């Protein structure tokens, strides 16, 4: 008999699953934040330009993350999510570690490919397990806590990277074997790779949650999910596209914001990491916690459909945050980026919990994987490259001084477009009037 747990009999087990997913999400994001703070050191070390660097920031990670997302979503709907996630954490941790030891651009590119492959296991497994541990009108808070890990991780990654970049030149980490011979950015990646060991141990401590619905195997296939989505394309197409545009806006700022600030205001990576990391952690935490409360209240009092109006409003509020080129100081620019970190957890929680309401339980894994497909290719993979290309066009060259204007030209239309798409989804959505209900196939 399979070892499973149910929320009714094991409430502590349900919240322990949330806690483990929270820490897993922190570790999954830390390595991404490292690269955003060491763009120029990597460029100098490997002899590459901004466009090449943009591929490391986005496309290299995104290729496998997007391509394997749907197969992994199907796997999460059929296989042991616990074992699948342990494998994924181990893979991305080893790849991050090896990235710090890479000898050239293509070695580092390959390591990022494997990081994306490993990290693609997290979202479908985590969201599916949380959905099985909590009723529909009580999911927003646990989901927001899971997503809060990513919000905290962005700031934590910057703070830790800033500390490492300051400590390595001072010899404060020389007691670690082999560290003294590595460049600071390499040390940051090696140490981040080691964080996967305790995370794998935590995942091993949980038991596989009992699935809430067990339909026949045909309903678990990708074809069944595709038919379900196709019948409701006027709802799901703008829904997914809106989130993809917001990821484009947010990830362009995350990828290039720190580089713009360092180039524009001549602030060191160590100082910027400490300042931006601390503020981002505080605001990201506040956004994630308030999101859980907000959407649970909206779902209980007004129904799940009204969450789409909240999403549209937040998207509109995010548009001006891309205009960091107008910031008069480094602190003002940091605040603008950090405010985006406050709002993105509200978007993420609203999207995931609304999707859980719109899809039958056995389609949650594939549904979340589709987020990964669209968001990674149009957001994470495209956004850093697009900013670098626009900046190069504005400056008729490498575009180092034009990163700020390029962020606005990419981010503002993306956020406003997302707002319009969420309003379109609201008009088309068919969600249950009873907040306790779920979508039917």
Secondary structure by P-SEA (a helix, b strand, c coil): ccccccccccaaaaaaaaaaaaaaaaaacaaaaaaaacaaaaaaaacccaaaaaaaaccccccccccaaaaaaaaaacccaaaaaaaaaaaaaaaaaaaaacccaaaaaaaaaaaaaaacccaaaaaaaaaaaccccccaaaaaaaaaaaaaaaaaaaaaaaaaaaaaaacccccccccccccaaaaaaaaaaacaaaaaaaaaaccccccccccccccccaaaaaaaaaaacccaaaaaaaaaaaaaaaaaaaacaaaaaaaaccccaaaaaaaaaaaaaaaaaaaaaaaaaaaaaaaacccccaaaaaaaaaaaaacccccccccccaaaaaaaaaaaaacaaaaaaaaaaaaaaaccccaaaaaaaaaaaaaaacccccaaaaaaaaaaaaaccccccaaaaaaaaacaaaaaaaaaaaaaaaacccccccccccccc
